[in-house]
Amino acid sequence: MRSQLLAARAAALFASDLPAGSRPSAEVVETAITRAVRYNGGTRGCVAALAAAYGDYPETACARMRWARSVVKTTYERSDTAEMALAA
């Protein structure tokens, strides 16, 4: 479940208008993901945008996806760790 959520968030961030290479705050990441999901009609639409980018621009899509996964992992691992500490 966790890996599916990571993948869905990364696809949405990939489909967002944030520039690759940026290091946005957690609030900016969440806003960008929410907007991308709404704009693309859900997470499936974000995955479709990702697939289209790989077909049209494979040389930049790979780097953008690495960036998106890194940002999502960093952002949400911090959140998950903090929540687990509070729950204990």
N, C-alpha and C positions, 0 to 999 in steps of 0.2 A: 504494500500500500504506500509506504513512504517513498519508494522509488518512482511509483506512478505519479504521485503528487509532485515530486521533484521534476519529473519529465514534463508534466502539464504546466507547471510554473515556468520552467525554462522555455518551453515552446511559446508561451504567452509573452514572456519577456523578449524573446527573439522577435516576435511579431510586433512588439511595441515600437514607439518612435524614439526611445532612448538611444543615444549613440553608443556603439560598441566601444569598449575601452574605458568607459566612464565608471566611476565607483560611487553609485548613488546610495543615498541613505535608505534604510529599511522602509521608511514612509514613501519615498519616491518609487521604490521597487514595487511596493504593494499597489500604489496608484497606477503605475504603468501597466502592471499585470491586469488589474481590474478594467482599465480602459481598453486594453488590447482584446480581452475576452469579450467585452461588450461590442466593440467595433467589428470583430471578426465573427460574431454570432456564436460564441462559445469556444471551448478548448479545441474542439474538432476544427473549427475555422482557423485557429492559431496554428494547428498542426498542418493544415492545408497551406497556409501562407509560408510556413517553414519549408514544406516540400517543394513549393513553387520556387522559393529562393534557391534551394539546392539545384533545381533544374535550370534556372535562369542564370544564377551567379554562384556556381559551386566554389569558386576561388575565394569569395568573401563569406559565404554562408557558413563554412566550417569554422572560421575564426569567430564569427558572431555567435555561433552556438556554444563554442568553448567559453566565451565571455559570459553568455546568458547562464549557462550551468554553474559557472564559478560564482557569479553574483548571487544566484538563487541559493546555492549551497551555503555560501558564507552568511547570507542574510537569515535564512531559516534555520541553520544549525545553531546560531546564536539564540534565536527565539526558542527553539526546542530545548536547548540546554537550560535556559533561564526558567522555562515553564517546569521542567523536571525538578529543578532545584527548589522551586516554590512548592511543588506538590509533595516533596519529601519531608 
